[in-house]
Amino acid sequence: MLAGVLLGLLGSTLGLAQPLAAKRVVDDMGQGYAVSGPVLVLSLLVVAGAALAGLGHYVLAWSAESLVCAARRRLTERLLRLRIPVVERTEPGDLISRVTSDTTLLRQSVPQAVSAVFTGTLTTVATVVMMGLLDAVLLCVTLAVVAFVGVLVALVAPRIGRATRHTQEAVGCMGAALERVMGAFRTVKASGAERREARALRRAAERARDAGVRAAAWEGVSATASAVVIQVCFLVVLGVGGARVSSGAIGVSTLVAFLLYLFTLAPRIGQLVEGVGQLQIGAAAAVRIREAEELEAEEPGEPAAGEPGEPVRGGGPAAVAFDRVRFAYRPGLPAVHREVSFCVPARGLTAFVGPSGAGKTTVFSLIERFYEPDAGRVLLDGEDVRHWPLARLRAAIGYVEQDAPVLAGTLRDNLTLAAADATEERLDHVLRLARLDGVLARLPQGLDTEVGHRGTRLSGGERQRVAIARALLRRPRLLLLDEATSQLDAANEAALRDTIRDAARDTTVLVVAHRLSTVTTADRIVVMEAGRVRAVGTHAELMTSDTLYGALARTQLLHR
């Protein structure tokens, strides 16, 4: 950017010499001298000044692109490290808008703003000095106009900044509204809600338009007023200058040179006015980008899986313990966990059961450190998980969520998301374990088949199997399965149940389940109710000792 500014200054300096060269041409013509030499010099100044100015503009634009690229990289890396509670409080569409729309606005405004602030200001000062050397009276007339424009800009610029920020906020709200609809596209269609949602999106677009119009109106007021004032200045200078030429105070060549400087000054003032407006626009975008960068994020930790220096996976099965854990998702909300305590030894299958809202899934979220407990400790291998580097902690865990999310991309991309270094042999083995080998045979491009946005080209059961295969491929020390077989048919569930039992021989497996097939084969069952651990035991023990478990078993056909 400094290089672009310097090139622009050099071009402007050559431009400042052009009126003096023109004055020389007029003087020589008046005295009957040959003007080929001065005309050649003037031509060279024009060409060289234009070339340097153009090169400076290109360098500034290149710098702006590099600046925006760096901002986008830093911002996306930050967003991927945001803490889960922060993401849940923020609209994804608004965050996406900050990465795309706001950074684009920054790119568009930076070159003009920098050029105006540095090149425009210095050139304006130099032009005023040269005009003063030619005639002080005409300079005073010009300075009065410049002062008026300065007051105008000072009054309008803050309004441009506020209006631009409101515009970007409205664009962010529109992005959030659109993301909301696209995230539940089938539900919207099945509900016949297209028109209602379209009206909501239209209202969001109109709010963005209205905010943009307000910003454009203030920019128009600033630009139009400055242009009118400059035209008035030209007429006044022409009248006063003509009178001074008639009185003999200055020569015609001096008036011509002064008018040429005035022509040079007029676009510079316009550039300054526009540059200040662009600076306000860029500042509004930068504020929104800075707000996103200041959102609470997890520490960077060690390299992620599959990257150079990734944490070593493998090792023995992990032991898990909760020690009087209390937790609420937000201050003021009811506690989800109330003095939760249990111990899971290394190796084996442990099932968590209980009514909806008992806090079963929250157990997994606290182990993964998606949230921090308000009190108590979550221990992995006897060490508080808060003392584990996040990358090392999560590299030891395989996690299958309730909705088994699948990302856009190929099947291979999804399977190797947490194990980029997996071999083809390992992939084939895991595909067989997850009963995906039959699915793979039907796909036109095998592992390289695109699965669609959020895995829409796969069935619900296939998405669950992909999620299970992804977790198994990681060879975790601790495997967390949250309703991992809820969408599978009986045959595939039975096969995967055997796979999970086999995995439990070499790793620690925790499952949230409601089916008899999973619960009865567990080494231990943790019964939860209203955020507390009610009982721990095997299926046979709990059927005789715990009334809630017995009721759940009978209600959900768990008893056989």
C-alpha positions as CSV (number, residue, x, y, z in Angstrom):
1,M,0.0,0.0,0.0
2,L,2.9,2.3,0.7
3,A,4.3,1.6,-2.7
4,G,0.9,2.4,-4.3
5,V,0.8,5.7,-2.4
6,L,4.3,6.6,-3.5
7,L,3.6,5.9,-7.1
8,G,0.4,7.9,-6.9
9,L,2.3,10.8,-5.3
10,L,4.9,10.7,-8.1
11,G,2.2,10.8,-10.7
12,S,0.5,13.7,-8.9
13,T,3.9,15.5,-8.6
14,L,4.3,15.3,-12.4
15,G,0.7,16.5,-12.7
16,L,1.6,19.6,-10.6
17,A,4.4,20.4,-13.0
18,Q,2.0,20.4,-16.0
19,P,0.5,23.8,-15.4
20,L,3.9,25.4,-15.1
21,A,4.9,23.7,-18.4
22,A,1.6,25.0,-19.9
23,K,2.5,28.5,-18.6
24,R,5.9,28.3,-20.4
25,V,4.1,27.3,-23.6
26,V,1.8,30.3,-23.4
27,D,4.7,32.7,-22.6
28,D,6.8,31.4,-25.4
29,M,3.9,31.7,-27.9
30,G,3.3,35.2,-26.8
31,Q,7.0,36.1,-27.3
32,G,7.2,34.3,-30.7
33,Y,9.6,31.6,-29.5
34,A,9.5,28.0,-30.8
35,V,7.3,25.9,-28.6
36,S,8.2,22.4,-29.8
37,G,10.4,21.8,-26.8
38,P,8.0,23.0,-24.1
39,V,5.2,21.1,-25.8
40,L,7.3,17.9,-25.8
41,V,8.0,18.4,-22.1
42,L,4.3,18.9,-21.4
43,S,3.4,15.8,-23.3
44,L,6.0,13.7,-21.5
45,L,4.7,15.0,-18.1
46,V,1.1,14.1,-19.1
47,V,2.0,10.6,-20.2
48,A,4.4,9.8,-17.3
49,G,2.0,11.2,-14.8
50,A,-0.9,9.1,-16.1
51,A,1.3,6.0,-16.2
52,L,2.5,6.4,-12.7
53,A,-1.0,7.2,-11.4
54,G,-2.4,4.1,-13.1
55,L,0.4,1.9,-11.8
56,G,-0.2,3.3,-8.3
57,H,-3.9,2.5,-8.5
58,Y,-3.2,-1.1,-9.6
59,V,-0.7,-1.6,-6.7
60,L,-3.3,-0.2,-4.2
61,A,-6.0,-2.5,-5.6
62,W,-3.6,-5.5,-5.4
63,S,-2.8,-4.5,-1.8
64,A,-6.5,-4.3,-1.0
65,E,-7.1,-7.8,-2.4
66,S,-4.3,-9.1,-0.2
67,L,-5.6,-7.3,2.8
68,V,-9.1,-8.7,2.3
69,C,-7.7,-12.2,1.7
70,A,-5.8,-12.0,5.0
71,A,-8.9,-10.7,6.8
72,R,-11.0,-13.6,5.4
73,R,-8.5,-16.2,6.3
74,R,-8.1,-14.8,9.8
75,L,-11.9,-14.4,10.2
76,T,-12.7,-17.9,8.9
77,E,-10.1,-19.5,11.2
78,R,-11.6,-17.6,14.1
79,L,-15.1,-18.6,13.3
80,L,-14.1,-22.3,13.2
81,R,-12.7,-21.9,16.7
82,L,-15.7,-20.2,18.2
83,R,-17.1,-21.7,21.3
84,I,-20.4,-23.6,20.9
85,P,-22.4,-21.3,23.2
86,V,-21.3,-18.3,21.1
87,V,-22.4,-20.0,17.9
88,E,-25.7,-20.9,19.4
89,R,-26.3,-17.2,20.3
90,T,-25.3,-15.9,16.9
91,E,-27.1,-16.2,13.5
92,P,-24.9,-18.2,11.1
93,G,-26.2,-16.1,8.2
94,D,-24.9,-12.9,9.8
95,L,-21.5,-14.5,10.4
96,I,-21.3,-15.6,6.8
97,S,-22.3,-12.0,5.8
98,R,-19.3,-10.6,7.8
99,V,-16.9,-13.0,5.9
100,T,-18.3,-12.3,2.5
101,S,-20.2,-9.0,2.2
102,D,-18.3,-6.9,4.8
103,T,-14.9,-8.0,3.5
104,T,-16.0,-7.2,-0.1
105,L,-17.0,-3.7,1.1
106,L,-13.6,-3.4,2.8
107,R,-11.9,-4.3,-0.5
108,Q,-13.9,-1.7,-2.5
109,S,-13.3,1.1,0.0
110,V,-9.7,0.7,1.0
111,P,-8.0,1.8,-2.3
112,Q,-10.1,4.9,-2.6
113,A,-9.8,5.8,1.1
114,V,-6.0,5.3,1.2
115,S,-5.5,7.2,-2.0
116,A,-7.6,10.0,-0.8
117,V,-6.1,10.3,2.6
118,F,-2.5,10.2,1.5
119,T,-2.2,11.1,-2.1
120,G,-5.2,13.4,-2.3
121,T,-4.3,15.3,0.9
122,L,-0.6,15.8,0.0
123,T,-1.5,16.7,-3.6
124,T,-4.1,19.2,-2.5
125,V,-1.6,20.9,-0.1
126,A,1.0,21.0,-2.8
127,T,-1.5,22.4,-5.3
128,V,-2.5,25.1,-2.8
129,V,1.1,26.1,-2.3
130,M,1.7,26.4,-6.0
131,M,-1.4,28.5,-6.4
132,G,-0.2,30.8,-3.6
133,L,3.0,31.3,-5.5
134,L,1.1,32.4,-8.5
135,D,-1.4,34.8,-6.9
136,A,-2.4,35.2,-3.2
137,V,-5.7,36.9,-3.9
138,L,-7.0,34.1,-6.1
139,L,-5.7,31.6,-3.5
140,C,-7.8,33.3,-0.7
141,V,-10.9,32.8,-2.9
142,T,-10.0,29.2,-3.4
143,L,-9.3,28.5,0.3
144,A,-12.7,29.9,1.2
145,V,-14.3,27.2,-1.0
146,V,-12.0,24.5,0.3
147,A,-13.0,25.4,3.9
148,F,-16.6,25.3,3.1
149,V,-16.2,21.8,1.5
150,G,-14.3,20.7,4.7
151,V,-17.1,21.7,7.0
152,L,-19.6,19.9,4.7
153,V,-17.6,16.7,4.8
154,A,-17.2,16.9,8.6
155,L,-21.0,17.1,8.9
156,V,-22.0,14.4,6.5
157,A,-19.2,11.8,6.9
158,P,-20.5,10.3,10.3
159,R,-23.9,10.0,8.8
160,I,-22.5,8.0,5.9
161,G,-20.7,5.7,8.4
162,R,-23.9,5.1,10.5
163,A,-26.0,4.5,7.4
164,T,-23.5,2.0,5.9
165,R,-23.3,0.0,9.2
166,H,-27.1,-0.2,9.3
167,T,-27.0,-1.4,5.7
168,Q,-24.5,-4.2,6.5
169,E,-26.5,-5.2,9.5
170,A,-29.6,-5.4,7.4
171,V,-27.7,-7.5,4.9
172,G,-26.6,-9.8,7.7
173,C,-30.2,-10.1,8.9
174,M,-31.3,-11.1,5.4
175,G,-28.5,-13.7,5.2
176,A,-29.7,-15.1,8.6
177,A,-33.3,-15.3,7.4
178,L,-32.2,-17.0,4.2
179,E,-30.0,-19.5,6.1
180,R,-33.0,-20.3,8.3
181,V,-35.1,-21.2,5.4
182,M,-32.5,-23.2,3.5
183,G,-31.6,-25.1,6.7
184,A,-35.2,-26.5,6.8
185,F,-36.0,-26.4,3.1
186,R,-38.1,-29.6,3.0
187,T,-40.0,-28.6,6.1
188,V,-40.9,-25.2,4.6
189,K,-42.1,-26.9,1.4
190,A,-44.0,-29.6,3.2
191,S,-45.7,-26.9,5.4
192,G,-46.7,-24.8,2.3
193,A,-44.9,-21.9,3.9
194,E,-43.0,-20.7,0.8
195,R,-45.1,-17.5,0.4
196,R,-44.9,-16.6,4.1
197,E,-41.1,-17.1,4.1
198,A,-40.8,-15.3,0.8
199,R,-42.6,-12.3,2.4
200,A,-40.2,-12.4,5.4
201,L,-37.2,-12.5,3.0
202,R,-38.7,-9.6,1.0
203,R,-39.1,-7.5,4.1
204,A,-35.5,-8.2,5.0
205,A,-34.4,-7.2,1.5
206,E,-36.4,-4.0,1.7
207,R,-34.9,-3.1,5.0
208,A,-31.4,-3.6,3.4
209,R,-32.5,-1.5,0.4
210,D,-33.8,1.3,2.6
211,A,-30.7,1.4,4.7
212,G,-28.6,1.4,1.5
213,V,-30.7,4.3,0.0
214,R,-30.0,6.3,3.2
215,A,-26.3,5.8,2.8
216,A,-26.4,6.6,-0.9
217,A,-28.5,9.8,-0.2
218,W,-25.9,11.1,2.2
219,E,-23.1,10.3,-0.2
220,G,-25.1,12.1,-3.0
221,V,-25.5,15.2,-0.8
222,S,-21.8,15.3,-0.1
223,A,-20.7,14.7,-3.7
224,T,-23.3,17.1,-5.3
225,A,-22.7,19.9,-2.8
226,S,-18.9,19.7,-3.2
227,A,-19.3,19.7,-7.1
228,V,-21.6,22.7,-7.0
229,V,-19.3,24.6,-4.7
230,I,-16.3,23.8,-6.9
231,Q,-18.1,25.1,-10.0
232,V,-19.0,28.3,-8.2
233,C,-15.3,28.6,-7.2
234,F,-14.3,28.3,-10.8
235,L,-16.6,31.1,-11.9
236,V,-15.5,33.4,-9.0
237,V,-11.8,32.8,-9.8
238,L,-12.5,33.4,-13.5
239,G,-14.2,36.7,-12.7
240,V,-11.7,37.9,-10.1
241,G,-8.8,36.7,-12.2
242,G,-10.1,38.4,-15.4
243,A,-10.4,41.7,-13.4
244,R,-6.8,41.3,-12.1
245,V,-5.6,40.6,-15.7
246,S,-7.4,43.8,-16.9
247,S,-5.8,45.8,-14.1
248,G,-2.4,44.5,-15.0
249,A,-1.9,42.8,-11.5
250,I,-1.2,39.4,-13.2
251,G,-0.5,38.2,-16.7
252,V,-2.7,36.0,-18.9
253,S,-0.3,33.1,-18.5
254,T,-0.5,33.4,-14.7
255,L,-4.3,33.2,-14.9
256,V,-4.1,30.2,-17.3
257,A,-1.7,28.4,-14.9
258,F,-3.9,29.2,-11.9
259,L,-7.0,27.9,-13.7
260,L,-5.1,24.7,-14.6
261,Y,-4.2,24.3,-10.9
262,L,-7.8,24.8,-10.1
263,F,-8.8,22.2,-12.5
264,T,-6.2,19.9,-10.8
265,L,-7.6,20.8,-7.4
266,A,-11.2,20.3,-8.2
267,P,-11.0,16.5,-8.8
268,R,-8.7,16.2,-5.8
269,I,-11.3,17.8,-3.6
270,G,-13.9,15.5,-5.0
271,Q,-11.5,12.6,-4.4
272,L,-11.1,13.7,-0.8
273,V,-14.9,14.0,-0.3
274,E,-15.5,10.6,-1.8
275,G,-12.5,9.1,0.0
276,V,-13.8,10.3,3.4
277,G,-17.1,8.6,2.5
278,Q,-15.4,5.4,1.5
279,L,-13.3,5.6,4.7
280,Q,-16.6,5.7,6.7
281,I,-17.9,2.7,4.7
282,G,-14.7,0.8,5.2
283,A,-14.7,1.6,8.9
284,A,-18.3,0.4,9.3
285,A,-17.3,-2.9,7.6
286,A,-14.2,-3.1,9.7
287,V,-16.2,-2.7,12.9
288,R,-18.4,-5.7,12.0
289,I,-15.4,-7.7,11.1
290,R,-13.7,-6.8,14.4
291,E,-16.8,-7.7,16.3
292,A,-16.7,-11.2,14.8
293,E,-13.0,-11.5,15.6
294,E,-13.7,-10.6,19.2
295,L,-16.2,-13.4,19.7
296,E,-15.1,-15.8,22.4
297,A,-13.1,-18.7,20.8
298,E,-11.3,-21.8,21.9
299,E,-7.6,-21.7,22.2
300,P,-5.8,-22.7,19.0
301,G,-4.2,-25.7,20.8
302,E,-2.3,-28.3,18.8
303,P,-2.6,-29.0,15.0
304,A,-5.9,-30.5,14.0
305,A,-6.2,-34.1,12.8
306,G,-4.6,-34.8,9.5
307,E,-2.4,-31.7,9.6
308,P,1.4,-31.6,10.1
309,G,2.2,-32.3,13.7
310,E,-1.3,-33.8,14.4
311,P,-1.8,-35.4,17.8
312,V,-1.1,-39.0,18.0
313,R,-4.2,-41.1,18.0
314,G,-4.5,-44.5,19.6
315,G,-3.5,-45.7,23.0
316,G,-5.5,-47.6,25.5
317,P,-9.2,-47.1,26.3
318,A,-10.0,-44.1,28.3
319,A,-11.7,-44.0,31.7
320,V,-14.4,-41.3,32.3
321,A,-15.8,-39.9,35.5
322,F,-18.1,-37.0,36.5
323,D,-17.5,-35.5,39.9
324,R,-20.5,-33.5,41.3
325,V,-21.0,-31.7,38.0
326,R,-23.4,-28.8,37.8
327,F,-24.3,-27.2,34.5
328,A,-26.8,-24.8,32.9
329,Y,-26.7,-23.8,29.3
330,R,-27.0,-20.1,30.2
331,P,-27.3,-18.0,33.4
332,G,-30.9,-17.9,34.5
333,L,-31.9,-21.1,32.8
334,P,-32.7,-24.2,34.9
335,A,-29.7,-26.5,35.6
336,V,-29.4,-29.4,33.2
337,H,-27.0,-31.3,35.5
338,R,-27.4,-31.2,39.3
339,E,-24.5,-32.8,41.2
340,V,-24.0,-35.5,38.5
341,S,-21.4,-38.1,39.5
342,F,-20.6,-41.5,38.0
343,C,-17.5,-43.5,37.0
344,V,-17.0,-45.4,33.7
345,P,-13.9,-47.7,33.7
346,A,-11.7,-48.1,30.7
347,R,-13.1,-50.5,28.1
348,G,-16.6,-51.7,27.8
349,L,-20.1,-50.5,26.8
350,T,-22.0,-48.0,29.1
351,A,-25.6,-46.9,28.2
352,F,-27.3,-43.7,29.4
353,V,-31.1,-43.9,29.6
354,G,-33.8,-41.6,31.1
355,P,-36.7,-39.4,30.1
356,S,-36.2,-36.6,27.6
357,G,-34.4,-33.6,29.1
358,A,-32.6,-35.7,31.7
359,G,-29.2,-34.4,30.6
360,K,-27.9,-37.5,28.7
361,T,-26.7,-35.7,25.6
362,T,-25.2,-33.0,27.8
363,V,-22.9,-35.6,29.3
364,F,-21.2,-36.0,25.8
365,S,-21.1,-32.2,25.2
366,L,-19.2,-31.7,28.5
367,I,-16.8,-34.6,27.8
368,E,-16.0,-32.9,24.4
369,R,-15.7,-29.6,26.1
370,F,-18.3,-28.0,23.9
371,Y,-19.4,-26.4,27.2
372,E,-17.6,-26.0,30.6
373,P,-19.3,-27.2,33.8
374,D,-20.4,-24.5,36.2
375,A,-19.1,-26.6,39.1
376,G,-17.5,-30.0,39.6
377,R,-15.1,-31.8,37.3
378,V,-15.3,-34.0,34.2
379,L,-12.4,-36.4,34.2
380,L,-10.7,-38.4,31.4
381,D,-8.1,-40.8,32.6
382,G,-8.3,-39.1,36.0
383,E,-7.4,-35.7,34.6
384,D,-9.8,-32.8,34.4
385,V,-10.7,-32.3,30.7
386,R,-10.1,-28.5,31.2
387,H,-6.4,-29.4,31.6
388,W,-6.2,-31.3,28.3
389,P,-5.2,-29.4,25.2
390,L,-8.4,-29.4,23.1
391,A,-6.8,-31.0,20.0
392,R,-5.4,-33.9,22.1
393,L,-8.7,-34.4,23.9
394,R,-10.8,-34.5,20.8
395,A,-8.3,-36.6,18.9
396,A,-8.9,-39.3,21.6
397,I,-12.7,-39.2,21.1
398,G,-15.0,-40.4,18.3
399,Y,-18.4,-38.7,18.5
400,V,-21.6,-39.5,16.6
401,E,-24.3,-36.9,17.1
402,Q,-28.1,-37.4,17.2
403,D,-28.7,-36.0,13.7
404,A,-25.6,-37.6,12.3
405,P,-24.6,-34.5,10.2
406,V,-23.0,-35.1,6.8
407,L,-21.1,-32.3,5.0
408,A,-21.4,-31.3,1.4
409,G,-18.7,-33.0,-0.6
410,T,-17.8,-36.6,-1.5
411,L,-18.3,-39.7,0.7
412,R,-14.5,-39.9,1.0
413,D,-14.3,-36.3,2.3
414,N,-16.9,-37.1,5.0
415,L,-15.3,-40.4,6.1
416,T,-11.8,-39.0,6.4
417,L,-12.9,-35.7,8.0
418,A,-11.2,-36.7,11.3
419,A,-8.6,-39.1,9.8
420,A,-7.1,-37.6,6.6
421,D,-4.3,-40.1,6.6
422,A,-6.5,-43.2,6.6
423,T,-5.4,-45.9,4.1
424,E,-7.6,-47.5,1.5
425,E,-7.4,-50.8,3.4
426,R,-8.6,-49.1,6.6
427,L,-11.4,-47.4,4.7
428,D,-12.6,-50.7,3.3
429,H,-12.5,-52.3,6.7
430,V,-14.6,-49.5,8.3
431,L,-17.0,-49.5,5.4
432,R,-17.7,-53.2,6.0
433,L,-18.1,-52.6,9.8
434,A,-20.6,-49.8,9.2
435,R,-22.5,-51.8,6.6
436,L,-21.7,-49.2,4.0
437,D,-20.1,-51.6,1.5
438,G,-23.5,-52.3,-0.1
439,V,-24.2,-48.6,-0.4
440,L,-20.8,-47.9,-1.9
441,A,-21.5,-50.5,-4.6
442,R,-24.6,-48.6,-5.7
443,L,-22.9,-45.2,-5.9
444,P,-21.8,-44.2,-9.5
445,Q,-18.4,-43.0,-8.4
446,G,-17.8,-45.0,-5.3
447,L,-16.1,-43.0,-2.5
448,D,-15.8,-40.0,-4.8
449,T,-19.6,-39.6,-5.2
450,E,-21.0,-36.3,-4.1
451,V,-23.4,-36.7,-1.2
452,G,-25.2,-33.3,-1.7
453,H,-25.8,-30.5,0.7
454,R,-26.0,-31.9,4.2
455,G,-26.0,-35.4,2.7
456,T,-29.4,-35.0,1.0
457,R,-28.5,-37.8,-1.5
458,L,-28.2,-40.3,1.3
459,S,-31.0,-41.7,3.4
460,G,-31.3,-41.0,7.1
461,G,-29.9,-44.5,7.9
462,E,-27.1,-44.1,5.5
463,R,-26.1,-40.8,7.0
464,Q,-26.0,-42.5,10.4
465,R,-23.8,-45.2,9.1
466,V,-21.5,-42.6,7.5
467,A,-21.2,-40.9,10.9
468,I,-20.4,-44.2,12.7
469,A,-17.8,-45.1,10.1
470,R,-16.2,-41.7,10.4
471,A,-15.9,-42.1,14.2
472,L,-14.6,-45.7,13.9
473,L,-12.0,-44.7,11.3
474,R,-10.5,-42.4,13.9
475,R,-9.6,-45.3,16.1
476,P,-10.7,-43.4,19.2
477,R,-9.9,-44.2,22.8
478,L,-13.5,-43.1,23.7
479,L,-16.5,-43.6,21.4
480,L,-19.6,-41.5,22.1
481,L,-22.8,-42.6,20.3
482,D,-25.9,-40.4,20.7
483,E,-28.9,-42.3,19.4
484,A,-26.5,-43.6,16.7
485,T,-28.8,-46.3,15.3
486,S,-32.2,-44.6,15.7
487,Q,-32.9,-44.5,11.9
488,L,-31.6,-47.9,11.0
489,D,-33.6,-50.9,10.0
490,A,-33.6,-54.0,12.1
491,A,-31.0,-55.9,10.0
492,N,-28.5,-53.0,9.9
493,E,-29.1,-52.2,13.5
494,A,-28.3,-55.7,14.5
495,A,-25.1,-55.7,12.5
496,L,-24.0,-52.4,13.9
497,R,-24.9,-53.5,17.4
498,D,-22.4,-56.3,17.0
499,T,-19.8,-53.8,15.6
500,I,-20.3,-51.6,18.7
501,R,-19.9,-54.6,21.0
502,D,-16.7,-55.6,19.2
503,A,-15.4,-52.0,19.5
504,A,-16.2,-52.0,23.2
505,R,-13.6,-54.8,23.7
506,D,-10.8,-52.4,22.7
507,T,-12.2,-49.0,23.6
508,T,-14.6,-47.3,26.0
509,V,-18.0,-46.9,24.4
510,L,-20.7,-44.6,25.8
511,V,-24.2,-44.7,24.2
512,V,-27.4,-42.8,24.6
513,A,-30.1,-45.3,23.6
514,H,-33.7,-46.2,24.2
515,R,-33.8,-49.7,22.5
516,L,-33.6,-53.0,24.3
517,S,-31.1,-54.3,21.9
518,T,-28.5,-51.7,23.0
519,V,-29.4,-51.4,26.6
520,T,-29.5,-55.1,27.6
521,T,-26.1,-55.8,26.2
522,A,-24.4,-52.9,28.0
523,D,-21.9,-53.7,30.7
524,R,-23.5,-50.9,32.8
525,I,-26.5,-48.6,32.5
526,V,-26.6,-45.1,34.0
527,V,-30.2,-44.0,34.6
528,M,-30.7,-40.2,34.6
529,E,-33.7,-38.1,35.7
530,A,-34.0,-34.4,36.0
531,G,-30.3,-33.7,35.8
532,R,-29.3,-36.3,38.3
533,V,-27.9,-39.9,38.2
534,R,-30.7,-42.0,39.7
535,A,-29.2,-45.4,39.5
536,V,-26.3,-47.4,37.9
537,G,-26.3,-51.2,37.2
538,T,-27.0,-53.8,34.6
539,H,-30.3,-54.3,32.9
540,A,-31.3,-57.2,35.1
541,E,-30.3,-55.4,38.3
542,L,-32.2,-52.2,37.4
543,M,-35.3,-54.1,36.4
544,T,-35.7,-55.2,40.0
545,S,-34.2,-52.2,41.8
546,D,-35.3,-49.1,40.0
547,T,-38.9,-48.3,39.3
548,L,-38.2,-45.5,36.7
549,Y,-36.0,-47.8,34.7
550,G,-38.6,-50.6,34.9
551,A,-41.3,-48.2,33.7
552,L,-39.2,-47.0,30.9
553,A,-38.4,-50.5,29.9
554,R,-42.1,-51.5,29.8
555,T,-43.2,-48.3,28.1
556,Q,-40.6,-48.5,25.3
557,L,-40.8,-52.3,24.9
558,L,-37.4,-52.7,26.4
559,H,-38.5,-55.7,28.4
560,R,-38.5,-59.2,26.9
